[in-house]
Structure formats: C-alpha cells, structure tokens
C-alpha cells in the first residue's frame, strides 16, 4: 500500500484519490477494480469524475480497525495503476 492512502479515524477507513490523464484510462481502472472487487469480495465506495476516482475502504462490521486483508486490497488497487499505464 502506498503512502497515498490516508487512514481516517472517525469513522475508521482508508481513502485515496487516483487521477488519470483521460477518461479512457479511468474507465480501464474502474473495470479492473470491479474485477478485483468481485475476486476478493471487497466493495469499496468509489466516486469519480472524468479524470479522477475517490476510493474509500470502510471497516468490516466485525472489526474496529483496518484489517490486513483490507490493506492488501488497497495494495492491489495500487497495482492496477501500473496495469492501466501499460494498456
């Protein structure tokens, strides 16, 4: 997970903003993120415009802190940027 992720305390969550040079690359990222979410069973909140995506990973109901699996999911989202750059 990069230092671009911010851990918020109230409520506890991870947040990151991804920026893209164009809508096409943003769309590629969203498609890959959807596949990753389905595979991992994590569904972060995502809000987007034509060149950015804001991602929020909230706590699971059974936890009071960010889990190692959620941090790993954030790392995997970061890796998608490298994949979309090479498309």
N, C-alpha and C positions, 0 to 999 in steps of 0.2 A: 504494500500500500504506500503510495507516495505521500509526501508532506502536503500535497494539495488538498487532501481530505481534512476537514475540520471536525473535531469531536465537540459536540454541543452538550450542555449539561441539563437544560430544562426545556423540553424533555430530552433525555439522553438519545443521541442519534449521531450518525455520520453524515456529513454534507460535502458535496463537491460540485463545482461548475466546470463543465467541459466546453471549450469553444472551438469552432470549426470555421474554415475559410469559406465554406459554401454549404448550401442545403443538401447537396448530393452526399457529401461526406458525413454530415449529421445524420442523414437517413440511413446510411450504411451502419453507422454506430448504433442507432436505435434498433435496427434489425438484428444485429449481432447481440446486443444487450437483451433483447427479447428471447433469443435462443438460449443465452446463458441463464437467464431467469428461469426458463422452463426446465433446463437441465438441473439446476441447483435447488429449485424450489424457493428461491428468494425473489420477492417482487417489490423493489424499491419504488418510492414515489419519484416520478420524473415529470418535470415541466420543461418545455422547450419553446424556442423561437426559431427564426430562420438560421441562426448561426451559433446557438448555444443550447446546452442541456443542463439543467439543475437536477442533481440526484440526491435523494435523502434515503438513508437506510435507517429504519426505526428498529427499536428493540423488539425481540420476540416477546409474546405475552408472559412466558415463564421466566424471563430473565430481567435483572435490574441493571445490567451492563452489556456493552457490546461484546458479542461472543467472538472467539477466534474464527469461526466459520463465516461470520459477517465481515470480519476484516479480510479474510481470504477472498470473499466475493468482491469486495472493493478492489483488491489487487487484480482480480481477473477482469473487472471492468476497465481498469487502467491499461491492461494488456490489449484490450480491443482497440485502443487508440493507435497502437503500433500496427495492428492488422488493417485498420481502415486507411492508414497512411500509405500502405503498400498496394492498395487496390487501384 
